[in-house]
Amino acid sequence: MKNDNLLEAIAKIEHEQWSHWVKYMLDNLTPENIERWKRQIQTEYENLTEKEKESDREWARKVIGLFGKER
């Protein structure tokens, strides 16, 4: 995959991630979730729970999968 194609593929995944998050946020906008999200914003990755880390890993795996495609 050429660099421009890789860039576009990663940007596409980033947009999918953002869209997924915004839809989830709008569907689950509660005071409890707002407080949890504020905590997560202020928390370094290393200090997240395993469940929270796995959510980030899910999207990281999608990006890594792009590197296995033909260049």
CHARMM internal coordinates of N, CA and C (Angstrom, degrees):
IC EDIT
DIST 1 N 1 CA 1.4517
DIST 1 CA 1 C 1.5271
ANGL 1 N 1 CA 1 C 108.06
DIST 1 C 2 N 1.3079
ANGL 1 CA 1 C 2 N 118.24
DIHE 1 N 1 CA 1 C 2 N 127.70
DIST 2 N 2 CA 1.4568
ANGL 1 C 2 N 2 CA 121.53
DIHE 1 CA 1 C 2 N 2 CA 178.68
DIST 2 CA 2 C 1.5214
ANGL 2 N 2 CA 2 C 109.87
DIHE 1 C 2 N 2 CA 2 C -67.13
DIST 2 C 3 N 1.3455
ANGL 2 CA 2 C 3 N 115.68
DIHE 2 N 2 CA 2 C 3 N 159.26
DIST 3 N 3 CA 1.4653
ANGL 2 C 3 N 3 CA 119.84
DIHE 2 CA 2 C 3 N 3 CA -177.89
DIST 3 CA 3 C 1.5189
ANGL 3 N 3 CA 3 C 112.62
DIHE 2 C 3 N 3 CA 3 C -57.20
DIST 3 C 4 N 1.3447
ANGL 3 CA 3 C 4 N 117.70
DIHE 3 N 3 CA 3 C 4 N -41.66
DIST 4 N 4 CA 1.4686
ANGL 3 C 4 N 4 CA 119.93
DIHE 3 CA 3 C 4 N 4 CA 179.46
DIST 4 CA 4 C 1.5273
ANGL 4 N 4 CA 4 C 110.66
DIHE 3 C 4 N 4 CA 4 C -63.37
DIST 4 C 5 N 1.3234
ANGL 4 CA 4 C 5 N 116.54
DIHE 4 N 4 CA 4 C 5 N -40.62
DIST 5 N 5 CA 1.4614
ANGL 4 C 5 N 5 CA 120.13
DIHE 4 CA 4 C 5 N 5 CA 178.35
DIST 5 CA 5 C 1.5204
ANGL 5 N 5 CA 5 C 111.22
DIHE 4 C 5 N 5 CA 5 C -66.10
DIST 5 C 6 N 1.3323
ANGL 5 CA 5 C 6 N 116.51
DIHE 5 N 5 CA 5 C 6 N -40.11
DIST 6 N 6 CA 1.4620
ANGL 5 C 6 N 6 CA 120.73
DIHE 5 CA 5 C 6 N 6 CA 178.35
DIST 6 CA 6 C 1.5224
ANGL 6 N 6 CA 6 C 110.16
DIHE 5 C 6 N 6 CA 6 C -64.07
DIST 6 C 7 N 1.3168
ANGL 6 CA 6 C 7 N 116.15
DIHE 6 N 6 CA 6 C 7 N -43.10
DIST 7 N 7 CA 1.4546
ANGL 6 C 7 N 7 CA 120.79
DIHE 6 CA 6 C 7 N 7 CA 177.53
DIST 7 CA 7 C 1.5230
ANGL 7 N 7 CA 7 C 110.49
DIHE 6 C 7 N 7 CA 7 C -57.17
DIST 7 C 8 N 1.3132
ANGL 7 CA 7 C 8 N 116.94
DIHE 7 N 7 CA 7 C 8 N -47.65
DIST 8 N 8 CA 1.4603
ANGL 7 C 8 N 8 CA 121.12
DIHE 7 CA 7 C 8 N 8 CA -179.25
DIST 8 CA 8 C 1.5351
ANGL 8 N 8 CA 8 C 111.35
DIHE 7 C 8 N 8 CA 8 C -65.75
DIST 8 C 9 N 1.3253
ANGL 8 CA 8 C 9 N 117.31
DIHE 8 N 8 CA 8 C 9 N -37.45
DIST 9 N 9 CA 1.4645
ANGL 8 C 9 N 9 CA 120.60
DIHE 8 CA 8 C 9 N 9 CA 179.28
DIST 9 CA 9 C 1.5315
ANGL 9 N 9 CA 9 C 110.95
DIHE 8 C 9 N 9 CA 9 C -65.82
DIST 9 C 10 N 1.3333
ANGL 9 CA 9 C 10 N 116.37
DIHE 9 N 9 CA 9 C 10 N -41.49
DIST 10 N 10 CA 1.4642
ANGL 9 C 10 N 10 CA 120.01
DIHE 9 CA 9 C 10 N 10 CA 178.23
DIST 10 CA 10 C 1.5204
ANGL 10 N 10 CA 10 C 110.01
DIHE 9 C 10 N 10 CA 10 C -68.59
DIST 10 C 11 N 1.3257
ANGL 10 CA 10 C 11 N 117.83
DIHE 10 N 10 CA 10 C 11 N -40.58
DIST 11 N 11 CA 1.4643
ANGL 10 C 11 N 11 CA 121.32
DIHE 10 CA 10 C 11 N 11 CA 177.89
DIST 11 CA 11 C 1.5309
ANGL 11 N 11 CA 11 C 110.70
DIHE 10 C 11 N 11 CA 11 C -61.96
DIST 11 C 12 N 1.3288
ANGL 11 CA 11 C 12 N 116.53
DIHE 11 N 11 CA 11 C 12 N -37.43
DIST 12 N 12 CA 1.4625
ANGL 11 C 12 N 12 CA 120.48
DIHE 11 CA 11 C 12 N 12 CA 178.18
DIST 12 CA 12 C 1.5302
ANGL 12 N 12 CA 12 C 110.44
DIHE 11 C 12 N 12 CA 12 C -63.31
DIST 12 C 13 N 1.3434
ANGL 12 CA 12 C 13 N 116.43
DIHE 12 N 12 CA 12 C 13 N -44.92
DIST 13 N 13 CA 1.4703
ANGL 12 C 13 N 13 CA 119.97
DIHE 12 CA 12 C 13 N 13 CA 177.91
DIST 13 CA 13 C 1.5222
ANGL 13 N 13 CA 13 C 110.39
DIHE 12 C 13 N 13 CA 13 C -62.77
DIST 13 C 14 N 1.3143
ANGL 13 CA 13 C 14 N 116.96
DIHE 13 N 13 CA 13 C 14 N -40.92
DIST 14 N 14 CA 1.4624
ANGL 13 C 14 N 14 CA 120.32
DIHE 13 CA 13 C 14 N 14 CA 178.84
DIST 14 CA 14 C 1.5338
ANGL 14 N 14 CA 14 C 110.30
DIHE 13 C 14 N 14 CA 14 C -60.57
DIST 14 C 15 N 1.3215
ANGL 14 CA 14 C 15 N 116.95
DIHE 14 N 14 CA 14 C 15 N -41.45
DIST 15 N 15 CA 1.4654
ANGL 14 C 15 N 15 CA 120.22
DIHE 14 CA 14 C 15 N 15 CA 177.91
DIST 15 CA 15 C 1.5334
ANGL 15 N 15 CA 15 C 110.66
DIHE 14 C 15 N 15 CA 15 C -65.40
DIST 15 C 16 N 1.3234
ANGL 15 CA 15 C 16 N 116.94
DIHE 15 N 15 CA 15 C 16 N -41.31
DIST 16 N 16 CA 1.4703
ANGL 15 C 16 N 16 CA 120.38
DIHE 15 CA 15 C 16 N 16 CA 176.80
DIST 16 CA 16 C 1.5257
ANGL 16 N 16 CA 16 C 110.53
DIHE 15 C 16 N 16 CA 16 C -59.87
DIST 16 C 17 N 1.3246
ANGL 16 CA 16 C 17 N 116.02
DIHE 16 N 16 CA 16 C 17 N -42.13
DIST 17 N 17 CA 1.4628
ANGL 16 C 17 N 17 CA 120.46
DIHE 16 CA 16 C 17 N 17 CA 179.62
DIST 17 CA 17 C 1.5247
ANGL 17 N 17 CA 17 C 110.06
DIHE 16 C 17 N 17 CA 17 C -64.05
DIST 17 C 18 N 1.3223
ANGL 17 CA 17 C 18 N 116.82
DIHE 17 N 17 CA 17 C 18 N -46.69
DIST 18 N 18 CA 1.4555
ANGL 17 C 18 N 18 CA 121.18
DIHE 17 CA 17 C 18 N 18 CA 179.91
DIST 18 CA 18 C 1.5295
ANGL 18 N 18 CA 18 C 110.66
DIHE 17 C 18 N 18 CA 18 C -61.47
DIST 18 C 19 N 1.3225
ANGL 18 CA 18 C 19 N 116.79
DIHE 18 N 18 CA 18 C 19 N -45.78
DIST 19 N 19 CA 1.4673
ANGL 18 C 19 N 19 CA 120.92
DIHE 18 CA 18 C 19 N 19 CA 179.59
DIST 19 CA 19 C 1.5189
ANGL 19 N 19 CA 19 C 111.36
DIHE 18 C 19 N 19 CA 19 C -60.89
DIST 19 C 20 N 1.3297
ANGL 19 CA 19 C 20 N 115.77
DIHE 19 N 19 CA 19 C 20 N -43.56
DIST 20 N 20 CA 1.4620
ANGL 19 C 20 N 20 CA 121.40
DIHE 19 CA 19 C 20 N 20 CA 178.13
DIST 20 CA 20 C 1.5314
ANGL 20 N 20 CA 20 C 109.84
DIHE 19 C 20 N 20 CA 20 C -59.13
DIST 20 C 21 N 1.3233
ANGL 20 CA 20 C 21 N 116.52
DIHE 20 N 20 CA 20 C 21 N -46.98
DIST 21 N 21 CA 1.4544
ANGL 20 C 21 N 21 CA 121.41
DIHE 20 CA 20 C 21 N 21 CA -178.06
DIST 21 CA 21 C 1.5318
ANGL 21 N 21 CA 21 C 111.25
DIHE 20 C 21 N 21 CA 21 C -63.50
DIST 21 C 22 N 1.3242
ANGL 21 CA 21 C 22 N 117.40
DIHE 21 N 21 CA 21 C 22 N -47.42
DIST 22 N 22 CA 1.4643
ANGL 21 C 22 N 22 CA 120.25
DIHE 21 CA 21 C 22 N 22 CA -177.92
DIST 22 CA 22 C 1.5221
ANGL 22 N 22 CA 22 C 110.62
DIHE 21 C 22 N 22 CA 22 C -62.24
DIST 22 C 23 N 1.3265
ANGL 22 CA 22 C 23 N 117.73
DIHE 22 N 22 CA 22 C 23 N -43.51
DIST 23 N 23 CA 1.4644
ANGL 22 C 23 N 23 CA 120.56
DIHE 22 CA 22 C 23 N 23 CA 177.98
DIST 23 CA 23 C 1.5278
ANGL 23 N 23 CA 23 C 109.92
DIHE 22 C 23 N 23 CA 23 C -60.74
DIST 23 C 24 N 1.3318
ANGL 23 CA 23 C 24 N 117.05
DIHE 23 N 23 CA 23 C 24 N -46.85
DIST 24 N 24 CA 1.4599
ANGL 23 C 24 N 24 CA 120.80
DIHE 23 CA 23 C 24 N 24 CA 178.57
DIST 24 CA 24 C 1.5259
ANGL 24 N 24 CA 24 C 110.33
DIHE 23 C 24 N 24 CA 24 C -59.55
DIST 24 C 25 N 1.3248
ANGL 24 CA 24 C 25 N 116.44
DIHE 24 N 24 CA 24 C 25 N -46.41
DIST 25 N 25 CA 1.4538
ANGL 24 C 25 N 25 CA 120.98
DIHE 24 CA 24 C 25 N 25 CA -178.04
DIST 25 CA 25 C 1.5245
ANGL 25 N 25 CA 25 C 110.97
DIHE 24 C 25 N 25 CA 25 C -60.63
DIST 25 C 26 N 1.3181
ANGL 25 CA 25 C 26 N 116.85
DIHE 25 N 25 CA 25 C 26 N -47.20
DIST 26 N 26 CA 1.4593
ANGL 25 C 26 N 26 CA 119.90
DIHE 25 CA 25 C 26 N 26 CA -178.54
DIST 26 CA 26 C 1.5284
ANGL 26 N 26 CA 26 C 112.11
DIHE 25 C 26 N 26 CA 26 C -65.61
DIST 26 C 27 N 1.3191
ANGL 26 CA 26 C 27 N 116.82
DIHE 26 N 26 CA 26 C 27 N -33.38
DIST 27 N 27 CA 1.4614
ANGL 26 C 27 N 27 CA 120.95
DIHE 26 CA 26 C 27 N 27 CA 178.86
DIST 27 CA 27 C 1.5268
ANGL 27 N 27 CA 27 C 112.91
DIHE 26 C 27 N 27 CA 27 C -77.85
DIST 27 C 28 N 1.3331
ANGL 27 CA 27 C 28 N 117.31
DIHE 27 N 27 CA 27 C 28 N -16.45
DIST 28 N 28 CA 1.4710
ANGL 27 C 28 N 28 CA 121.26
DIHE 27 CA 27 C 28 N 28 CA -173.23
DIST 28 CA 28 C 1.5248
ANGL 28 N 28 CA 28 C 112.95
DIHE 27 C 28 N 28 CA 28 C -129.73
DIST 28 C 29 N 1.3028
ANGL 28 CA 28 C 29 N 117.05
DIHE 28 N 28 CA 28 C 29 N 31.18
DIST 29 N 29 CA 1.4571
ANGL 28 C 29 N 29 CA 121.33
DIHE 28 CA 28 C 29 N 29 CA -176.83
DIST 29 CA 29 C 1.5337
ANGL 29 N 29 CA 29 C 109.97
DIHE 28 C 29 N 29 CA 29 C -77.54
DIST 29 C 30 N 1.3135
ANGL 29 CA 29 C 30 N 114.69
DIHE 29 N 29 CA 29 C 30 N 91.06
DIST 30 N 30 CA 1.4616
ANGL 29 C 30 N 30 CA 121.52
DIHE 29 CA 29 C 30 N 30 CA 178.91
DIST 30 CA 30 C 1.5305
ANGL 30 N 30 CA 30 C 107.88
DIHE 29 C 30 N 30 CA 30 C -123.65
DIST 30 C 31 N 1.3143
ANGL 30 CA 30 C 31 N 118.20
DIHE 30 N 30 CA 30 C 31 N 157.97
DIST 31 N 31 CA 1.4723
ANGL 30 C 31 N 31 CA 119.62
DIHE 30 CA 30 C 31 N 31 CA 177.09
DIST 31 CA 31 C 1.5320
ANGL 31 N 31 CA 31 C 112.61
DIHE 30 C 31 N 31 CA 31 C -56.78
DIST 31 C 32 N 1.3373
ANGL 31 CA 31 C 32 N 116.92
DIHE 31 N 31 CA 31 C 32 N -36.94
DIST 32 N 32 CA 1.4684
ANGL 31 C 32 N 32 CA 120.23
DIHE 31 CA 31 C 32 N 32 CA 179.77
DIST 32 CA 32 C 1.5263
ANGL 32 N 32 CA 32 C 111.36
DIHE 31 C 32 N 32 CA 32 C -65.35
DIST 32 C 33 N 1.3171
ANGL 32 CA 32 C 33 N 116.49
DIHE 32 N 32 CA 32 C 33 N -44.37
DIST 33 N 33 CA 1.4666
ANGL 32 C 33 N 33 CA 119.77
DIHE 32 CA 32 C 33 N 33 CA 179.15
DIST 33 CA 33 C 1.5157
ANGL 33 N 33 CA 33 C 111.43
DIHE 32 C 33 N 33 CA 33 C -67.14
DIST 33 C 34 N 1.3229
ANGL 33 CA 33 C 34 N 117.28
DIHE 33 N 33 CA 33 C 34 N -38.82
DIST 34 N 34 CA 1.4665
ANGL 33 C 34 N 34 CA 120.24
DIHE 33 CA 33 C 34 N 34 CA 178.09
DIST 34 CA 34 C 1.5186
ANGL 34 N 34 CA 34 C 110.08
DIHE 33 C 34 N 34 CA 34 C -59.21
DIST 34 C 35 N 1.3083
ANGL 34 CA 34 C 35 N 117.95
DIHE 34 N 34 CA 34 C 35 N -43.57
DIST 35 N 35 CA 1.4664
ANGL 34 C 35 N 35 CA 121.28
DIHE 34 CA 34 C 35 N 35 CA 177.87
DIST 35 CA 35 C 1.5250
ANGL 35 N 35 CA 35 C 111.27
DIHE 34 C 35 N 35 CA 35 C -64.47
DIST 35 C 36 N 1.3356
ANGL 35 CA 35 C 36 N 116.75
DIHE 35 N 35 CA 35 C 36 N -41.36
DIST 36 N 36 CA 1.4723
ANGL 35 C 36 N 36 CA 120.36
DIHE 35 CA 35 C 36 N 36 CA 178.64
DIST 36 CA 36 C 1.5201
ANGL 36 N 36 CA 36 C 110.12
DIHE 35 C 36 N 36 CA 36 C -63.43
DIST 36 C 37 N 1.3227
ANGL 36 CA 36 C 37 N 117.46
DIHE 36 N 36 CA 36 C 37 N -43.87
DIST 37 N 37 CA 1.4659
ANGL 36 C 37 N 37 CA 121.20
DIHE 36 CA 36 C 37 N 37 CA -179.06
DIST 37 CA 37 C 1.5278
ANGL 37 N 37 CA 37 C 110.83
DIHE 36 C 37 N 37 CA 37 C -65.36
DIST 37 C 38 N 1.3202
ANGL 37 CA 37 C 38 N 117.29
DIHE 37 N 37 CA 37 C 38 N -38.04
DIST 38 N 38 CA 1.4688
ANGL 37 C 38 N 38 CA 119.85
DIHE 37 CA 37 C 38 N 38 CA 176.63
DIST 38 CA 38 C 1.5298
ANGL 38 N 38 CA 38 C 110.05
DIHE 37 C 38 N 38 CA 38 C -61.11
DIST 38 C 39 N 1.3482
ANGL 38 CA 38 C 39 N 115.59
DIHE 38 N 38 CA 38 C 39 N -41.17
DIST 39 N 39 CA 1.4688
ANGL 38 C 39 N 39 CA 119.29
DIHE 38 CA 38 C 39 N 39 CA 178.22
DIST 39 CA 39 C 1.5192
ANGL 39 N 39 CA 39 C 110.47
DIHE 38 C 39 N 39 CA 39 C -63.84
DIST 39 C 40 N 1.3392
ANGL 39 CA 39 C 40 N 116.28
DIHE 39 N 39 CA 39 C 40 N -44.06
DIST 40 N 40 CA 1.4612
ANGL 39 C 40 N 40 CA 119.92
DIHE 39 CA 39 C 40 N 40 CA -178.05
DIST 40 CA 40 C 1.5272
ANGL 40 N 40 CA 40 C 111.55
DIHE 39 C 40 N 40 CA 40 C -64.76
DIST 40 C 41 N 1.3072
ANGL 40 CA 40 C 41 N 117.58
DIHE 40 N 40 CA 40 C 41 N -37.24
DIST 41 N 41 CA 1.4673
ANGL 40 C 41 N 41 CA 121.27
DIHE 40 CA 40 C 41 N 41 CA 178.58
DIST 41 CA 41 C 1.5177
ANGL 41 N 41 CA 41 C 110.83
DIHE 40 C 41 N 41 CA 41 C -59.04
DIST 41 C 42 N 1.3216
ANGL 41 CA 41 C 42 N 116.25
DIHE 41 N 41 CA 41 C 42 N -36.94
DIST 42 N 42 CA 1.4638
ANGL 41 C 42 N 42 CA 121.44
DIHE 41 CA 41 C 42 N 42 CA -176.31
DIST 42 CA 42 C 1.5263
ANGL 42 N 42 CA 42 C 113.17
DIHE 41 C 42 N 42 CA 42 C -89.88
DIST 42 C 43 N 1.3123
ANGL 42 CA 42 C 43 N 117.42
DIHE 42 N 42 CA 42 C 43 N 2.08
DIST 43 N 43 CA 1.4636
ANGL 42 C 43 N 43 CA 121.84
DIHE 42 CA 42 C 43 N 43 CA -175.94
DIST 43 CA 43 C 1.5264
ANGL 43 N 43 CA 43 C 110.45
DIHE 42 C 43 N 43 CA 43 C -104.19
DIST 43 C 44 N 1.3180
ANGL 43 CA 43 C 44 N 116.21
DIHE 43 N 43 CA 43 C 44 N 128.89
DIST 44 N 44 CA 1.4644
ANGL 43 C 44 N 44 CA 120.50
DIHE 43 CA 43 C 44 N 44 CA 174.27
DIST 44 CA 44 C 1.5315
ANGL 44 N 44 CA 44 C 108.91
DIHE 43 C 44 N 44 CA 44 C -65.46
DIST 44 C 45 N 1.3180
ANGL 44 CA 44 C 45 N 116.81
DIHE 44 N 44 CA 44 C 45 N 150.66
DIST 45 N 45 CA 1.4604
ANGL 44 C 45 N 45 CA 121.59
DIHE 44 CA 44 C 45 N 45 CA -178.27
DIST 45 CA 45 C 1.5210
ANGL 45 N 45 CA 45 C 111.58
DIHE 44 C 45 N 45 CA 45 C -51.45
DIST 45 C 46 N 1.3234
ANGL 45 CA 45 C 46 N 117.00
DIHE 45 N 45 CA 45 C 46 N -44.87
DIST 46 N 46 CA 1.4617
ANGL 45 C 46 N 46 CA 121.55
DIHE 45 CA 45 C 46 N 46 CA -176.36
DIST 46 CA 46 C 1.5223
ANGL 46 N 46 CA 46 C 112.31
DIHE 45 C 46 N 46 CA 46 C -59.50
DIST 46 C 47 N 1.3247
ANGL 46 CA 46 C 47 N 117.99
DIHE 46 N 46 CA 46 C 47 N -23.77
DIST 47 N 47 CA 1.4572
ANGL 46 C 47 N 47 CA 122.03
DIHE 46 CA 46 C 47 N 47 CA -176.59
DIST 47 CA 47 C 1.5279
ANGL 47 N 47 CA 47 C 113.41
DIHE 46 C 47 N 47 CA 47 C -100.09
DIST 47 C 48 N 1.3285
ANGL 47 CA 47 C 48 N 117.53
DIHE 47 N 47 CA 47 C 48 N 3.70
DIST 48 N 48 CA 1.4583
ANGL 47 C 48 N 48 CA 120.58
DIHE 47 CA 47 C 48 N 48 CA 175.96
DIST 48 CA 48 C 1.5223
ANGL 48 N 48 CA 48 C 109.84
DIHE 47 C 48 N 48 CA 48 C -72.54
DIST 48 C 49 N 1.3208
ANGL 48 CA 48 C 49 N 115.91
DIHE 48 N 48 CA 48 C 49 N 161.59
DIST 49 N 49 CA 1.4581
ANGL 48 C 49 N 49 CA 119.55
DIHE 48 CA 48 C 49 N 49 CA 174.47
DIST 49 CA 49 C 1.5333
ANGL 49 N 49 CA 49 C 108.46
DIHE 48 C 49 N 49 CA 49 C -70.82
DIST 49 C 50 N 1.3240
ANGL 49 CA 49 C 50 N 116.77
DIHE 49 N 49 CA 49 C 50 N 162.77
DIST 50 N 50 CA 1.4620
ANGL 49 C 50 N 50 CA 120.07
DIHE 49 CA 49 C 50 N 50 CA 177.84
DIST 50 CA 50 C 1.5298
ANGL 50 N 50 CA 50 C 110.99
DIHE 49 C 50 N 50 CA 50 C -60.17
DIST 50 C 51 N 1.3161
ANGL 50 CA 50 C 51 N 117.46
DIHE 50 N 50 CA 50 C 51 N -38.05
DIST 51 N 51 CA 1.4630
ANGL 50 C 51 N 51 CA 121.10
DIHE 50 CA 50 C 51 N 51 CA 178.47
DIST 51 CA 51 C 1.5361
ANGL 51 N 51 CA 51 C 110.70
DIHE 50 C 51 N 51 CA 51 C -62.33
DIST 51 C 52 N 1.3294
ANGL 51 CA 51 C 52 N 116.40
DIHE 51 N 51 CA 51 C 52 N -42.81
DIST 52 N 52 CA 1.4632
ANGL 51 C 52 N 52 CA 120.65
DIHE 51 CA 51 C 52 N 52 CA 178.99
DIST 52 CA 52 C 1.5249
ANGL 52 N 52 CA 52 C 110.95
DIHE 51 C 52 N 52 CA 52 C -66.69
DIST 52 C 53 N 1.3257
ANGL 52 CA 52 C 53 N 116.54
DIHE 52 N 52 CA 52 C 53 N -41.54
DIST 53 N 53 CA 1.4680
ANGL 52 C 53 N 53 CA 120.43
DIHE 52 CA 52 C 53 N 53 CA 177.55
DIST 53 CA 53 C 1.5244
ANGL 53 N 53 CA 53 C 110.83
DIHE 52 C 53 N 53 CA 53 C -62.05
DIST 53 C 54 N 1.3201
ANGL 53 CA 53 C 54 N 116.87
DIHE 53 N 53 CA 53 C 54 N -41.73
DIST 54 N 54 CA 1.4688
ANGL 53 C 54 N 54 CA 120.25
DIHE 53 CA 53 C 54 N 54 CA -178.37
DIST 54 CA 54 C 1.5249
ANGL 54 N 54 CA 54 C 110.95
DIHE 53 C 54 N 54 CA 54 C -62.59
DIST 54 C 55 N 1.3119
ANGL 54 CA 54 C 55 N 116.76
DIHE 54 N 54 CA 54 C 55 N -34.94
DIST 55 N 55 CA 1.4596
ANGL 54 C 55 N 55 CA 120.28
DIHE 54 CA 54 C 55 N 55 CA 176.42
DIST 55 CA 55 C 1.5320
ANGL 55 N 55 CA 55 C 110.42
DIHE 54 C 55 N 55 CA 55 C -61.22
DIST 55 C 56 N 1.3243
ANGL 55 CA 55 C 56 N 117.40
DIHE 55 N 55 CA 55 C 56 N -41.31
DIST 56 N 56 CA 1.4697
ANGL 55 C 56 N 56 CA 121.24
DIHE 55 CA 55 C 56 N 56 CA 176.96
DIST 56 CA 56 C 1.5269
ANGL 56 N 56 CA 56 C 111.16
DIHE 55 C 56 N 56 CA 56 C -69.76
DIST 56 C 57 N 1.3209
ANGL 56 CA 56 C 57 N 116.40
DIHE 56 N 56 CA 56 C 57 N -38.15
DIST 57 N 57 CA 1.4658
ANGL 56 C 57 N 57 CA 120.24
DIHE 56 CA 56 C 57 N 57 CA 179.57
DIST 57 CA 57 C 1.5242
ANGL 57 N 57 CA 57 C 112.12
DIHE 56 C 57 N 57 CA 57 C -62.83
DIST 57 C 58 N 1.3363
ANGL 57 CA 57 C 58 N 116.13
DIHE 57 N 57 CA 57 C 58 N -33.81
DIST 58 N 58 CA 1.4655
ANGL 57 C 58 N 58 CA 120.09
DIHE 57 CA 57 C 58 N 58 CA 178.96
DIST 58 CA 58 C 1.5272
ANGL 58 N 58 CA 58 C 110.58
DIHE 57 C 58 N 58 CA 58 C -55.15
DIST 58 C 59 N 1.3228
ANGL 58 CA 58 C 59 N 116.01
DIHE 58 N 58 CA 58 C 59 N -45.35
DIST 59 N 59 CA 1.4714
ANGL 58 C 59 N 59 CA 119.40
DIHE 58 CA 58 C 59 N 59 CA -179.28
DIST 59 CA 59 C 1.5271
ANGL 59 N 59 CA 59 C 110.69
DIHE 58 C 59 N 59 CA 59 C -75.60
DIST 59 C 60 N 1.3255
ANGL 59 CA 59 C 60 N 117.92
DIHE 59 N 59 CA 59 C 60 N -33.77
DIST 60 N 60 CA 1.4633
ANGL 59 C 60 N 60 CA 120.65
DIHE 59 CA 59 C 60 N 60 CA 177.39
DIST 60 CA 60 C 1.5258
ANGL 60 N 60 CA 60 C 110.76
DIHE 59 C 60 N 60 CA 60 C -62.38
DIST 60 C 61 N 1.3374
ANGL 60 CA 60 C 61 N 116.99
DIHE 60 N 60 CA 60 C 61 N -38.36
DIST 61 N 61 CA 1.4673
ANGL 60 C 61 N 61 CA 120.63
DIHE 60 CA 60 C 61 N 61 CA 178.25
DIST 61 CA 61 C 1.5300
ANGL 61 N 61 CA 61 C 111.25
DIHE 60 C 61 N 61 CA 61 C -62.42
DIST 61 C 62 N 1.3132
ANGL 61 CA 61 C 62 N 116.89
DIHE 61 N 61 CA 61 C 62 N -34.81
DIST 62 N 62 CA 1.4657
ANGL 61 C 62 N 62 CA 120.15
DIHE 61 CA 61 C 62 N 62 CA 178.17
DIST 62 CA 62 C 1.5272
ANGL 62 N 62 CA 62 C 110.51
DIHE 61 C 62 N 62 CA 62 C -64.42
DIST 62 C 63 N 1.3187
ANGL 62 CA 62 C 63 N 116.38
DIHE 62 N 62 CA 62 C 63 N -41.05
DIST 63 N 63 CA 1.4660
ANGL 62 C 63 N 63 CA 120.15
DIHE 62 CA 62 C 63 N 63 CA 178.05
DIST 63 CA 63 C 1.5160
ANGL 63 N 63 CA 63 C 110.33
DIHE 62 C 63 N 63 CA 63 C -67.49
DIST 63 C 64 N 1.3216
ANGL 63 CA 63 C 64 N 117.57
DIHE 63 N 63 CA 63 C 64 N -45.72
DIST 64 N 64 CA 1.4633
ANGL 63 C 64 N 64 CA 121.11
DIHE 63 CA 63 C 64 N 64 CA 178.86
DIST 64 CA 64 C 1.5258
ANGL 64 N 64 CA 64 C 110.91
DIHE 63 C 64 N 64 CA 64 C -58.20
DIST 64 C 65 N 1.3314
ANGL 64 CA 64 C 65 N 116.95
DIHE 64 N 64 CA 64 C 65 N -38.19
DIST 65 N 65 CA 1.4535
ANGL 64 C 65 N 65 CA 120.99
DIHE 64 CA 64 C 65 N 65 CA 179.42
DIST 65 CA 65 C 1.5240
ANGL 65 N 65 CA 65 C 112.95
DIHE 64 C 65 N 65 CA 65 C -59.33
DIST 65 C 66 N 1.3179
ANGL 65 CA 65 C 66 N 117.04
DIHE 65 N 65 CA 65 C 66 N -27.57
DIST 66 N 66 CA 1.4629
ANGL 65 C 66 N 66 CA 119.81
DIHE 65 CA 65 C 66 N 66 CA 178.98
DIST 66 CA 66 C 1.5298
ANGL 66 N 66 CA 66 C 111.22
DIHE 65 C 66 N 66 CA 66 C -68.19
DIST 66 C 67 N 1.3095
ANGL 66 CA 66 C 67 N 117.69
DIHE 66 N 66 CA 66 C 67 N -29.14
DIST 67 N 67 CA 1.4558
ANGL 66 C 67 N 67 CA 120.99
DIHE 66 CA 66 C 67 N 67 CA -177.61
DIST 67 CA 67 C 1.5211
ANGL 67 N 67 CA 67 C 112.70
DIHE 66 C 67 N 67 CA 67 C -72.96
DIST 67 C 68 N 1.3222
ANGL 67 CA 67 C 68 N 116.91
DIHE 67 N 67 CA 67 C 68 N -16.55
DIST 68 N 68 CA 1.4539
ANGL 67 C 68 N 68 CA 121.03
DIHE 67 CA 67 C 68 N 68 CA 178.00
DIST 68 CA 68 C 1.5237
ANGL 68 N 68 CA 68 C 113.33
DIHE 67 C 68 N 68 CA 68 C -84.16
DIST 68 C 69 N 1.3355
ANGL 68 CA 68 C 69 N 115.98
DIHE 68 N 68 CA 68 C 69 N -9.22
DIST 69 N 69 CA 1.4629
ANGL 68 C 69 N 69 CA 119.56
DIHE 68 CA 68 C 69 N 69 CA -179.50
DIST 69 CA 69 C 1.5262
ANGL 69 N 69 CA 69 C 109.90
DIHE 68 C 69 N 69 CA 69 C -77.96
DIST 69 C 70 N 1.3106
ANGL 69 CA 69 C 70 N 115.10
DIHE 69 N 69 CA 69 C 70 N 158.59
DIST 70 N 70 CA 1.4693
ANGL 69 C 70 N 70 CA 119.82
DIHE 69 CA 69 C 70 N 70 CA 179.48
DIST 70 CA 70 C 1.5068
ANGL 70 N 70 CA 70 C 111.05
DIHE 69 C 70 N 70 CA 70 C -57.20
DIST 70 C 71 N 1.2963
ANGL 70 CA 70 C 71 N 114.90
DIHE 70 N 70 CA 70 C 71 N 145.13
DIST 71 N 71 CA 1.4734
ANGL 70 C 71 N 71 CA 120.37
DIHE 70 CA 70 C 71 N 71 CA 177.47
DIST 71 CA 71 C 1.4977
ANGL 71 N 71 CA 71 C 109.46
DIHE 70 C 71 N 71 CA 71 C -99.27
END
COOR INIT
IC SEED 1 N 1 CA 1 C
IC BUILD
